[in-house]
């Protein structure tokens, strides 16, 4: 029994030792698998390929972190210097071929930061905290860190970061990140067109692919050039040996220099081998810029197009009617007062010219059409505006581009850069925006070439328009609203474009009216353009026994061009209250009109007068009132000037349909000028009487002048040319007269009539002068709501002394010298400057015994 127990104990000990040894072997196997890659995994997928980490077996594994950073910085700098940055130069350098990027080394030189455009600062809580830290006196290291953080708060429209992953000379660039940013102006909407993560990933992949392809192409090219150079050297060596043998036989000792010259010329004839003609470095950064810039321009154009559509559906829409075109893609054309929008149209590769010739093509275009224009004989030319406010990068990028040919862009003959199927620009002015890679968003406007030429620094300063600062300010506003990626605003751009076109249309209308060959305005009318409006001034003379004197022109009213519709609206000085009320046919301008309207309204409500009869009498009575006549006169002037403005367009060059288009257009302009001339003379006389003369008469008499108080228009045979409008009058004396009226048979009735003595003012016009005339008028009025009946009138002639002599020869006052313009013409003065002379003239008439 004892032996058996010992045997069992020995067996048990043996089993325990074997189990321990087996556990140790399995543990060693697992450790070996972890360390050296051994071991097996039966359930591991068969489609997974395992490889050894190359960094673990590379030489860089043995380097310290400091040495790794130094080697990486050296590799990045060598790549920059030996690549396109060292060969072409970065943005801001002077040279023929310029790299658009701004290059900055970051992370101790281990990465390259590429930026483009003007940055914007990000106002965040972190920025405020860092700004407060700058005010505290700290160490230099802390200050340097603050500067780096402050730089990180700037966001650029385009930004990319790159590095290299090898010290090999041909190691390609590795794109770490790329960002494209654009934002609307404060208050505008981006219409949910911001970049999402999918677009960011695709842009990163496309940009990296473009860089890889560029370097691969140039690598192949260098290999091909090397092979060709070796073959060329072999041929040159063989040729040189033959020539040396030949010359040695002839005994010519001077052939060495000629041989050297021959080799140099032959080598220069190979354009692919000459390094001066073709750079031997790839341009991956340039290709990255092309991809990123094209994407940024497309994003900005889409955002502007969406903003324009929102404006068309909003305040700029107006009353528009849809007309289905007879051909094309079925687009609709808005022909009302509102705008029409041609959305962003992207050209494909086959539809853009300039690829084969090396020119930079247009990738997309959009347009906003506004105002109506008579294009029966051709449309106004669309020209590019000056890019004076573009950033330095845009100016340098523009030097890389050539003008895009418009012969194969499938666009209309009116050169608005749109495809033929888009007919929204017919009979309208256009604001076009083109996306051109390496250049930017190019802004074109109807008549834009003339605007750019007038603001060019090369032009003669004396030929610049009088209000060039107004034009320059709106050109800057237009370009900044479109070309600034962080201030995109189609509403500001459209408003600035309409202001520029208003200025051009006003100049075109004034030039047509002042054309001495086809039209001849009266010598007393002076037209001038003032910031999108036409000022109408007149040299007013005063009726007297003395000879008429030449007076400086006085501004009577203005014709302002409406930015929304392009129509001309008359505007009057604030001091001419009566004229402003009469132009609106306001009842408060005439007490007689107000009382008569109230009486007729009361009669209609009471039913004492039939509606048909009362309506006829109301119409017959109010038709001759001054308010209606003045309103109709200025409405007729607005319609006539609108017609002339549509036919003149914005001046400048036109896209003529045929050789006779220019003469036909000129004939239509001359016909419109005749109507404008007649209306302009009538309205000038009305404005002189009810505007300037009304203020002077109030100053001289001390009473408010009234309209419709002296009866109807005065027809004086001794003074032909009197305007056909009731004169302006002021009451001098009044009395009540009783009369006996026979009512039929033996019945009589005693009535009271109000007789009044008034001083009435009107004007007469001719081609030579506009003259104010005063009349002594006697009127009779039956009731308060009845129109006064004029009994008799006679001209009121002032004393023989000259009014202007009395004014300017006053001992207590120095005479004023008339202001003149740069061309020597007398400058128009304000209405109140003429009121003083008119008040003295009225005072001399009122004081005459």
C-alpha positions in Angstrom: 0.0 0.0 0.0 2.8 2.4 0.8 4.5 1.7 -2.6 1.2 2.3 -4.5 0.7 5.6 -2.7 4.2 6.8 -3.6 3.6 5.8 -7.2 0.4 7.7 -7.5 2.0 10.8 -5.9 4.9 10.6 -8.5 2.4 10.3 -11.4 0.4 13.2 -10.1 3.6 15.3 -9.8 4.6 14.4 -13.3 1.2 15.4 -14.7 1.4 18.8 -12.9 4.9 19.4 -14.4 3.7 18.6 -17.9 0.7 20.9 -17.5 3.0 23.7 -16.3 5.4 23.2 -19.2 2.5 23.2 -21.7 1.2 26.5 -20.3 4.6 28.0 -20.5 5.0 26.9 -24.1 1.6 28.4 -25.1 2.5 31.6 -23.4 5.9 31.8 -25.2 4.1 31.2 -28.5 1.7 34.0 -27.9 4.4 36.4 -26.9 6.4 35.4 -30.0 3.3 36.0 -32.2 2.9 39.4 -30.7 6.5 40.3 -31.1 7.5 38.8 -34.4 4.3 38.2 -36.3 4.0 34.5 -35.7 0.9 32.5 -34.6 -2.3 31.6 -36.4 -5.9 32.8 -36.3 -8.2 30.2 -37.8 -11.2 32.6 -37.7 -9.4 35.6 -39.3 -10.9 36.7 -42.7 -9.0 35.5 -45.7 -9.5 38.8 -47.7 -7.4 40.9 -45.3 -3.8 41.5 -46.2 -1.4 42.1 -43.3 1.8 44.0 -43.8 4.6 45.1 -41.6 4.6 48.8 -40.5 7.2 50.5 -42.7 7.9 53.1 -40.1 8.9 50.4 -37.6 11.6 49.0 -40.0 12.7 52.4 -41.4 15.7 54.5 -40.5 13.5 57.3 -39.3 12.5 55.0 -36.4 15.9 55.5 -34.9 15.8 59.3 -35.2 14.8 61.5 -32.3 11.7 63.7 -32.6 13.8 66.8 -32.8 15.8 65.4 -35.7 12.6 64.2 -37.4 11.2 67.8 -37.3 14.4 69.2 -38.7 14.5 66.7 -41.5 10.9 67.3 -42.4 11.4 71.1 -42.4 14.5 70.6 -44.7 12.4 68.4 -47.1 9.6 70.9 -47.3 12.0 73.8 -47.9 13.8 71.8 -50.6 10.5 71.0 -52.2 9.5 74.7 -52.3 12.8 76.0 -53.6 13.4 73.3 -56.2 9.7 73.4 -57.2 7.4 75.9 -58.7 7.7 78.3 -55.8 11.4 78.8 -56.4 11.0 78.8 -60.1 7.9 81.0 -60.6 7.7 83.0 -57.3 4.8 83.4 -54.9 2.0 86.0 -55.0 3.3 89.5 -54.6 6.6 88.9 -56.4 7.3 90.5 -59.7 7.7 88.2 -62.7 6.1 86.8 -65.8 4.6 83.6 -64.4 3.2 84.1 -60.9 1.9 81.6 -58.4 -1.4 83.0 -57.1 -1.0 81.5 -53.6 0.5 83.2 -50.6 2.9 80.6 -49.1 3.5 80.5 -45.3 5.5 77.9 -43.4 3.8 76.5 -40.3 4.5 74.0 -37.6 8.2 74.8 -37.4 8.5 74.5 -41.2 6.9 71.0 -41.3 3.9 72.1 -43.3 3.0 74.7 -45.9 -0.1 77.0 -45.6 -1.5 78.3 -48.9 -3.9 81.3 -48.7 -5.7 83.4 -51.3 -7.8 86.5 -51.0 -8.4 89.1 -48.3 -9.1 87.5 -44.9 -11.8 88.3 -42.4 -11.5 88.2 -38.7 -13.6 85.9 -36.7 -15.2 87.5 -33.6 -15.6 84.8 -31.0 -15.3 84.5 -27.3 -11.8 83.1 -27.7 -10.8 86.1 -29.8 -12.0 88.5 -27.1 -10.1 86.5 -24.5 -6.9 86.6 -26.5 -7.3 90.3 -27.2 -7.5 90.9 -23.4 -4.4 88.9 -22.9 -2.5 91.2 -25.3 -3.0 94.1 -22.9 -1.2 92.3 -20.1 2.6 92.7 -19.9 3.9 89.2 -20.6 7.1 87.5 -21.7 8.2 87.4 -25.3 7.3 83.7 -25.7 3.8 84.3 -24.5 3.4 87.2 -26.9 4.6 85.1 -29.8 2.0 82.5 -28.9 -0.7 85.2 -28.9 0.4 86.4 -32.3 0.1 82.8 -33.7 -3.3 82.5 -32.2 -4.4 85.8 -33.6 -3.3 84.7 -37.0 -5.4 81.6 -36.7 -8.5 83.8 -36.2 -8.3 85.0 -39.7 -10.3 83.1 -42.3 -9.4 83.3 -46.0 -11.7 82.6 -48.9 -9.3 79.8 -50.0 -6.9 78.0 -47.8 -4.9 74.8 -48.1 -2.2 73.0 -46.1 0.4 70.6 -47.5 3.4 68.6 -46.5 5.7 65.9 -47.8 6.1 62.3 -46.5 9.5 61.5 -47.7 13.0 63.0 -48.1 13.2 61.8 -51.7 13.7 64.7 -54.2 10.8 63.5 -56.3 8.4 63.0 -53.3 5.0 64.5 -54.2 3.0 67.0 -52.1 0.5 65.6 -49.6 -2.7 67.6 -49.3 -3.6 67.8 -45.6 -6.6 70.0 -45.8 -8.4 72.5 -48.1 -11.1 75.0 -47.3 -13.3 77.2 -49.5 -15.3 79.9 -47.7 -17.9 82.4 -48.8 -20.7 84.2 -47.0 -23.4 86.7 -47.8 -23.5 90.2 -46.5 -25.1 90.8 -43.1 -28.8 90.8 -43.7 -28.6 88.7 -46.8 -29.4 84.9 -47.1 -27.1 82.2 -48.3 -30.2 80.1 -49.3 -28.6 77.0 -47.6 -25.8 76.8 -50.2 -23.0 76.5 -47.7 -20.5 73.6 -48.1 -21.4 70.3 -46.5 -19.0 67.6 -45.5 -19.5 65.6 -48.7 -18.6 68.6 -50.8 -15.5 69.2 -48.7 -14.4 65.6 -49.0 -14.9 65.6 -52.8 -13.0 68.8 -53.2 -10.2 67.4 -51.2 -10.1 64.3 -53.3 -10.3 66.1 -56.6 -7.6 68.6 -55.6 -5.2 65.9 -54.4 -5.9 64.0 -57.6 -5.1 67.0 -59.8 -1.7 67.4 -58.0 -0.8 63.8 -58.4 -1.7 63.8 -62.1 0.4 66.9 -62.6 3.5 65.5 -61.0 3.1 62.2 -62.8 2.8 63.9 -66.2 5.9 66.0 -65.6 7.8 63.0 -64.4 7.0 61.2 -67.6 7.9 64.3 -69.6 11.3 64.5 -67.8 12.0 60.9 -68.6 11.1 61.4 -72.2 13.2 64.6 -72.4 16.1 62.7 -70.8 15.9 60.0 -73.4 15.7 62.5 -76.3 18.6 64.4 -74.8 20.7 61.2 -74.7 19.9 60.4 -78.3 20.6 64.0 -79.3 24.0 63.9 -77.6 24.8 60.6 -79.3 24.0 62.2 -82.7 26.0 65.2 -81.9 29.0 63.2 -80.8 28.9 61.1 -84.0 28.5 64.3 -86.1 31.4 65.9 -84.2 33.7 62.9 -84.8 33.0 63.0 -88.5 33.6 66.7 -88.7 36.9 66.3 -86.8 38.0 63.6 -89.1 37.1 65.7 -92.1 38.8 68.8 -90.8 41.9 66.9 -89.7 42.2 65.7 -93.3 41.9 69.2 -94.7 44.3 70.6 -92.0 41.8 73.1 -90.7 42.8 74.1 -87.1 40.0 76.7 -86.4 37.1 74.3 -86.5 36.8 73.8 -82.7 35.0 77.1 -82.1 32.7 76.6 -85.0 31.8 73.1 -83.7 31.0 74.5 -80.3 28.7 77.1 -81.8 27.0 74.5 -84.0 26.3 72.3 -81.0 24.7 75.2 -79.1 22.4 76.2 -81.9 21.2 72.7 -82.5 20.5 72.3 -78.9 18.6 75.5 -78.8 16.4 74.5 -81.8 14.9 71.7 -79.6 12.2 73.6 -77.7 11.6 70.7 -75.4 15.2 70.6 -74.3 15.9 74.2 -73.8 15.3 74.9 -70.1 14.8 78.6 -70.6 11.7 78.1 -72.8 10.1 75.3 -70.9 10.4 74.9 -67.1 11.4 71.5 -65.9 9.3 71.5 -62.7 5.7 70.4 -62.3 3.1 72.8 -61.0 0.9 70.9 -58.6 0.1 74.0 -56.5 -1.1 75.8 -59.6 -3.4 72.9 -60.5 -4.7 72.9 -56.9 -5.5 76.6 -57.3 -7.3 76.0 -60.5 -9.5 73.3 -59.0 -10.2 75.3 -55.8 -10.7 78.6 -57.5 -13.2 77.1 -60.0 -15.2 75.5 -57.2 -15.2 78.8 -55.2 -16.4 80.8 -58.2 -19.2 78.3 -58.8 -20.3 78.5 -55.2 -20.3 82.3 -55.2 -22.2 82.4 -58.5 -24.9 80.0 -57.2 -25.3 82.1 -54.1 -25.7 85.3 -56.1 -28.1 83.6 -58.5 -30.3 82.5 -55.5 -30.3 86.0 -54.1 -31.3 87.4 -57.4 -34.3 85.0 -57.6 -35.4 86.0 -54.2 -35.3 89.7 -55.3 -37.4 88.9 -58.3 -40.0 87.3 -56.1 -39.8 90.2 -53.7 -39.6 93.9 -53.9 -37.9 94.0 -57.3 -40.5 91.8 -58.9 -43.2 94.3 -59.7 -46.0 93.8 -62.2 -44.7 91.4 -64.8 -46.3 89.4 -67.6 -45.0 86.0 -68.8 -44.5 85.6 -72.5 -43.7 82.3 -73.9 -40.8 82.5 -76.5 -41.3 81.1 -80.0 -38.1 79.1 -79.8 -35.6 77.9 -77.3 -35.8 76.0 -74.1 -39.2 77.5 -73.1 -37.9 80.2 -70.8 -40.2 83.0 -69.7 -39.6 86.6 -70.1 -40.8 89.2 -67.6 -41.8 92.4 -69.5 -43.1 94.5 -66.6 -41.4 96.9 -64.2 -39.7 94.1 -62.3 -36.4 92.4 -63.0 -35.8 89.2 -64.9 -33.2 86.7 -63.8 -31.1 84.4 -65.9 -30.0 81.8 -63.4 -26.4 80.5 -63.3 -25.6 78.6 -66.5 -22.6 76.3 -66.5 -20.8 75.7 -69.8 -19.5 72.2 -70.6 -16.2 71.5 -72.1 -17.5 71.4 -75.7 -19.3 74.8 -75.4 -16.3 76.9 -74.1 -13.8 78.4 -76.5 -10.2 78.9 -75.8 -9.1 75.5 -74.6 -7.2 74.6 -77.7 -5.6 78.1 -78.0 -4.6 78.3 -74.4 -7.1 81.0 -73.3 -8.8 80.7 -70.0 -12.5 79.9 -70.7 -15.7 81.1 -68.9 -17.1 78.3 -66.9 -20.4 79.9 -65.8 -22.5 83.0 -66.3 -25.6 84.6 -64.8 -27.5 87.8 -65.5 -30.1 90.1 -64.1 -32.1 92.1 -66.6 -33.8 95.4 -65.6 -35.5 98.4 -67.1 -37.0 98.4 -70.6 -35.0 99.5 -73.6 -35.9 100.0 -77.3 -33.7 97.4 -79.1 -35.5 97.3 -82.4 -32.4 98.3 -84.2 -29.9 96.6 -81.8 -29.2 96.4 -78.1 -26.7 98.4 -76.0 -23.3 96.8 -75.8 -22.4 95.0 -72.6 -18.9 95.9 -71.4 -16.7 94.9 -68.5 -16.3 97.3 -65.7 -13.0 98.4 -64.4 -11.5 96.1 -61.7 -9.9 98.9 -59.8 -10.9 97.5 -56.4 -9.8 93.9 -56.9 -7.3 92.4 -54.5 -3.7 92.0 -55.4 -4.2 88.3 -56.1 -7.0 89.0 -58.5 -4.9 91.6 -60.4 -2.0 89.2 -60.7 -4.3 86.4 -61.7 -5.8 88.6 -64.4 -2.4 89.0 -65.9 -2.3 85.2 -66.5 -5.5 85.2 -68.5 -6.4 86.2 -72.0 -9.8 87.6 -73.1 -12.3 84.9 -73.7 -13.5 84.5 -77.3 -17.2 84.9 -77.7 -17.6 83.5 -81.1 -18.2 79.9 -80.0 -20.0 80.4 -76.7 -23.4 79.9 -78.4 -24.5 83.3 -77.2 -26.9 85.9 -78.6 -25.9 88.7 -80.8 -26.4 91.2 -78.0 -23.2 90.1 -76.3 -24.7 89.5 -72.9 -22.7 86.2 -72.6 -25.9 84.1 -72.3 -26.8 81.1 -74.5 -29.2 81.6 -77.4 -32.0 79.8 -75.7 -32.2 82.5 -73.0 -34.4 85.4 -74.2 -34.9 87.1 -70.9 -32.5 89.9 -71.9 -34.6 91.1 -74.8 -35.7 94.7 -74.6 -33.8 95.2 -71.3 -30.5 96.3 -69.9 -28.4 93.6 -68.4 -26.0 93.0 -65.5 -23.9 90.0 -66.3 -21.6 88.1 -64.0 -19.1 85.6 -65.5 -16.9 83.1 -63.6 -13.5 82.9 -65.2 -10.9 80.7 -63.5 -7.6 82.4 -62.5 -9.4 85.8 -62.9 -12.5 85.7 -60.7 -16.0 87.0 -61.1 -16.0 89.4 -64.0 -18.8 92.0 -63.9 -20.3 93.3 -67.1 -23.0 96.0 -67.5 -24.8 97.6 -70.4 -22.7 100.6 -71.2 -20.0 99.4 -68.9 -17.2 100.1 -71.3 -17.9 103.8 -71.3 -18.1 103.8 -67.5 -14.7 102.1 -67.3 -13.2 104.4 -69.9 -14.4 107.5 -68.1 -12.8 106.4 -64.8 -9.6 105.2 -66.3 -6.5 106.9 -65.0 -5.1 107.2 -68.5 -7.9 109.4 -69.7 -7.7 113.2 -69.7 -8.8 114.6 -66.4 -10.7 117.4 -68.2 -12.8 114.9 -70.0 -14.0 113.2 -66.8 -17.6 113.6 -65.9 -18.5 116.3 -63.4 -19.8 113.7 -60.9 -17.1 111.1 -61.4 -16.8 110.5 -57.7 -20.5 109.5 -57.6 -19.8 107.0 -60.5 -16.6 105.7 -58.9 -18.4 105.1 -55.5 -21.1 103.0 -57.2 -18.6 101.1 -59.3 -16.7 100.2 -56.1 -20.0 99.2 -54.4 -21.0 97.0 -57.4 -17.7 95.2 -57.6 -17.3 94.7 -53.9 -20.8 93.3 -53.6 -20.0 90.6 -56.1 -16.2 90.0 -55.9 -15.9 90.0 -52.1 -16.5 86.4 -51.0 -17.5 87.4 -47.5 -19.8 90.3 -48.5 -22.0 88.8 -51.3 -25.0 90.9 -51.8 -27.1 90.9 -55.0 -29.4 93.7 -53.7 -26.5 96.1 -53.3 -25.0 95.1 -56.6 -28.3 95.6 -58.4 -28.9 98.9 -56.8 -25.4 100.2 -57.7 -25.9 98.9 -61.3 -29.2 100.8 -61.7 -27.6 104.0 -60.3 -24.8 103.7 -62.9 -27.3 103.1 -65.7 -29.4 106.0 -64.4 -26.4 108.3 -64.7 -25.6 107.0 -68.2 -29.3 107.3 -69.3 -29.5 110.9 -68.0 -26.3 111.8 -70.0 -27.7 110.2 -73.1 -31.0 112.1 -72.8 -29.3 115.4 -72.2 -26.9 114.8 -75.1 -29.8 114.0 -77.4 -31.7 117.1 -76.4 -28.6 119.4 -76.7 -27.7 118.0 -80.2 -27.5 121.1 -82.3 -27.8 119.2 -85.6 -31.1 117.5 -85.0 -32.6 119.3 -82.1 -32.4 122.9 -80.8 -33.7 123.7 -77.3 -34.6 127.3 -76.5 -31.6 129.3 -75.4 -33.1 129.9 -72.0 -33.3 126.2 -71.0 -30.2 124.7 -69.4 -30.0 120.9 -68.8 -27.4 119.3 -66.5 -26.9 115.8 -65.0 -26.6 115.6 -61.2 -26.1 112.1 -59.7 -28.7 110.2 -61.7 -31.2 113.1 -62.3 -31.6 115.8 -64.9 -31.8 119.4 -63.5 -33.9 121.7 -65.6 -32.8 125.4 -65.2 -34.1 128.5 -67.0 -32.8 132.0 -67.5 -35.8 134.0 -66.4 -36.4 137.6 -67.5 -38.9 140.1 -66.1 -41.3 142.2 -68.1 -40.5 145.9 -68.0 -39.9 148.9 -70.2 -36.2 148.5 -70.0 -34.4 146.1 -72.3 -34.2 142.5 -71.0 -31.0 141.5 -69.3 -29.3 138.1 -69.4 -29.7 136.4 -66.0 -27.9 133.3 -64.8 -30.0 130.1 -65.1 -32.2 129.1 -62.1 -32.9 125.5 -61.2 -36.7 125.0 -61.5 -37.1 121.3 -61.0 -35.4 117.9 -61.6 -36.2 114.7 -63.4 -35.0 111.9 -61.3 -34.5 108.5 -62.8 -36.1 105.8 -60.7 -33.7 103.0 -59.8 -36.4 100.3 -59.8 -38.3 101.1 -63.1 -35.9 103.4 -65.0 -38.6 106.0 -65.4 -38.2 109.7 -64.9 -40.1 111.3 -62.0 -40.3 115.1 -61.6 -39.0 116.3 -58.2 -39.2 119.9 -56.9 -37.3 122.0 -54.4 -38.7 121.7 -50.8 -39.3 125.5 -50.7 -41.8 125.3 -53.6 -44.7 124.0 -51.6 -47.5 125.2 -53.9 -45.9 123.7 -57.0 -45.5 120.3 -55.2 -49.2 120.3 -54.2 -50.3 121.3 -57.7 -48.2 118.6 -59.3 -50.1 116.0 -57.2 -53.4 117.7 -57.9 -53.9 118.1 -54.2 -57.1 119.8 -53.2 -55.4 121.8 -50.5 -53.5 123.8 -53.2 -56.7 125.6 -54.3 -59.4 126.7 -51.8 -61.9 127.1 -54.6 -61.3 123.5 -55.8 -61.7 122.2 -52.3 -65.0 124.0 -51.7 -66.4 123.1 -55.0 -65.5 119.4 -54.6 -67.1 119.4 -51.1 -70.3 121.1 -52.4 -70.7 118.6 -55.2 -70.1 115.7 -52.8 -72.7 116.9 -50.5 -75.2 117.4 -53.3 -74.6 113.8 -54.5 -75.1 112.4 -51.0 -78.4 114.3 -50.5 -79.7 113.3 -53.9 -80.7 116.8 -55.0 -78.6 116.5 -58.1 -78.7 113.4 -60.4 -75.5 111.4 -60.6 -75.1 111.6 -64.3 -75.7 115.4 -64.4 -73.6 116.0 -61.3 -70.8 113.9 -62.6 -70.7 115.8 -65.9 -70.7 119.1 -64.1 -68.0 118.0 -61.7 -65.8 116.9 -64.5 -66.4 120.0 -66.5 -65.7 122.2 -63.5 -62.5 120.4 -62.2 -61.0 120.0 -65.7 -60.0 123.6 -65.8 -58.6 123.8 -62.3 -54.9 124.5 -62.0 -54.0 121.3 -60.2 -55.3 119.1 -62.9 -53.5 121.1 -65.6 -50.2 121.1 -63.8 -50.4 117.4 -63.1 -51.3 116.5 -66.7 -48.4 118.7 -67.9 -45.8 117.0 -65.8 -47.2 113.6 -66.5 -46.9 114.3 -70.2 -43.3 115.4 -69.7 -42.5 112.2 -67.8 -44.0 110.0 -70.5 -42.1 111.9 -73.2 -38.8 111.7 -71.4 -39.4 108.0 -70.6 -39.9 107.3 -74.3 -36.7 109.2 -75.1 -34.8 107.4 -72.4 -35.8 104.0 -73.8 -34.7 104.9 -77.3 -31.4 106.4 -76.0 -30.7 103.4 -73.8 -27.5 104.2 -71.9 -25.7 105.9 -74.7 -22.4 104.6 -76.0 -22.0 101.8 -78.6 -24.9 99.6 -79.9 -25.0 96.1 -81.4 -26.5 97.3 -84.7 -28.6 94.8 -86.6 -27.6 96.1 -90.0 -26.0 99.1 -91.7 -29.2 101.2 -91.4 -29.8 100.7 -87.7 -27.8 103.8 -86.6 -29.7 106.1 -88.9 -33.1 104.6 -88.0 -32.3 104.9 -84.3 -31.3 108.5 -84.7 -34.5 109.3 -86.5 -36.6 107.7 -83.7 -34.6 109.7 -81.1 -35.2 113.0 -83.0 -39.0 112.3 -83.0 -39.0 111.7 -79.3 -36.9 114.9 -78.7 -39.6 117.0 -80.4 -42.2 115.9 -77.9 -39.9 116.4 -75.0 -39.0 119.9 -76.2 -42.7 121.1 -76.2 -43.4 119.5 -72.8 -40.2 120.9 -71.3 -41.0 124.4 -72.3 -44.5 124.2 -70.8 -43.4 122.7 -67.5 -40.5 125.2 -67.2 -43.0 128.1 -67.5 -45.3 126.4 -65.0 -42.4 125.8 -62.5 -41.3 129.4 -62.9 -44.7 130.8 -62.1 -45.9 128.5 -59.4 -42.5 127.7 -58.0 -40.0 130.6 -57.9 -42.5 133.4 -58.6 -44.9 132.1 -55.9 -42.2 132.5 -53.2 -41.2 135.9 -54.5 -44.8 137.2 -54.6 -45.3 136.0 -51.0 -42.2 137.8 -49.8 -43.2 141.0 -51.6 -46.9 141.1 -50.7 -46.9 139.4 -47.3 -49.9 137.2 -48.4 -50.1 133.6 -49.7 -50.6 133.5 -53.4 -53.6 131.4 -54.5 -54.4 129.3 -57.6 -57.6 129.6 -59.6 -58.3 133.1 -58.1 -57.9 135.1 -61.3 -60.1 133.1 -63.6 -58.9 130.9 -66.5 -55.9 131.3 -68.7 -55.1 134.8 -70.0 -55.2 135.3 -73.7 -53.4 138.6 -74.4 -52.9 139.5 -78.1 -50.2 142.0 -77.1 -48.2 139.3 -75.5 -48.3 136.2 -77.6 -46.9 132.9 -76.3 -48.5 133.1 -72.9 -48.8 129.7 -71.2 -52.3 128.3 -71.3 -52.8 127.9 -67.5 -54.7 130.0 -64.9 -52.4 132.6 -63.5 -51.1 132.8 -60.0 -52.7 135.7 -58.1 -52.7 137.5 -54.8 -55.6 139.6 -53.5 -55.0 143.3 -53.1 -58.5 144.7 -52.4 -62.0 143.2 -52.2 -65.5 144.6 -51.9 -69.1 143.4 -51.9 -71.3 144.8 -54.7 -75.1 144.4 -54.7 -76.9 143.9 -58.1 -80.5 143.6 -59.1 -81.1 140.6 -61.4 -84.2 140.2 -63.5 -85.5 136.7 -63.1 -88.2 136.9 -65.8 -91.3 139.1 -66.1 -91.6 141.7 -63.4 -89.8 139.7 -60.8 -86.3 140.9 -59.7 -83.8 139.7 -57.2 -81.1 141.5 -55.4 -77.8 139.5 -55.2 -74.4 140.2 -53.7 -71.2 139.7 -55.7 -67.7 139.8 -54.4 -65.4 141.9 -56.6 -61.7 141.6 -56.1 -58.7 143.4 -57.4 -55.8 141.0 -57.8 -52.2 141.0 -59.0 -51.8 138.0 -61.3 -48.6 136.4 -62.5 -48.1 134.3 -65.6 -45.3 133.7 -68.1 -44.8 133.8 -71.9 -42.3 131.7 -73.8 -40.4 131.9 -77.0 -37.3 130.4 -78.4 -35.3 133.4 -77.1 -36.5 133.9 -73.5 -38.9 133.0 -70.7 -40.5 136.2 -69.3 -42.7 136.7 -66.3 -45.6 139.1 -66.8 -47.9 140.7 -64.1 -51.5 141.7 -64.8 -54.0 143.8 -62.8 -57.1 141.7 -62.8 -60.7 142.5 -61.7 -62.8 139.5 -60.8 -66.4 138.8 -59.7 -67.4 135.8 -57.5 -71.0 134.8 -56.9 -70.4 132.3 -54.1 -67.6 130.6 -52.2 -67.6 127.5 -54.3 -68.0 129.1 -57.7 -65.1 129.8 -60.1 -64.2 133.6 -60.2 -65.1 135.3 -63.4 -62.5 137.7 -64.8 -64.1 141.0 -65.8 -61.0 142.8 -67.2 -57.2 142.7 -67.0 -54.3 144.9 -68.1 -50.5 144.4 -67.9 -48.8 145.8 -64.8 -45.6 147.6 -66.0 -42.9 148.3 -63.4 -40.9 151.5 -63.3 -38.3 152.1 -66.0 -35.4 151.5 -63.6 -33.7 148.2 -64.0 -34.4 145.8 -61.2 -31.1 144.1 -61.4 -29.4 147.5 -61.2 -31.3 148.4 -58.0 -30.3 145.1 -56.4 -26.6 145.0 -57.2 -25.9 148.7 -56.9 -27.0 148.8 -53.3 -24.4 150.7 -51.3 -24.7 148.3 -48.3 -24.1 145.2 -50.4 -21.3 143.9 -52.5 -22.2 142.4 -55.9 -21.9 138.7 -56.3 -20.0 137.1 -59.2 -21.8 134.4 -61.1 -20.3 130.9 -60.6 -19.0 129.2 -63.8 -18.3 125.6 -64.7 -15.1 124.2 -66.2 -16.3 124.9 -69.7 -16.9 128.6 -69.1 -20.7 128.3 -69.0 -22.6 130.1 -66.3 -23.5 127.7 -63.5 -27.1 127.2 -62.5 -28.0 128.6 -59.1 -30.6 127.7 -56.5 -34.2 128.7 -56.7 -33.9 130.9 -53.6 -31.1 132.9 -55.2 -33.6 134.0 -57.9 -36.4 134.7 -55.4 -34.6 137.8 -54.2 -34.7 139.4 -57.6 -38.3 138.4 -58.2 -39.4 139.8 -54.9 -37.8 143.2 -55.7 -39.6 143.1 -59.1 -42.9 142.4 -57.5 -42.3 145.1 -54.8 -41.7 147.7 -57.5 -45.0 146.8 -59.2 -46.9 146.8 -55.9 -45.5 150.2 -54.8 -46.2 151.9 -58.1 -49.0 154.5 -57.7 
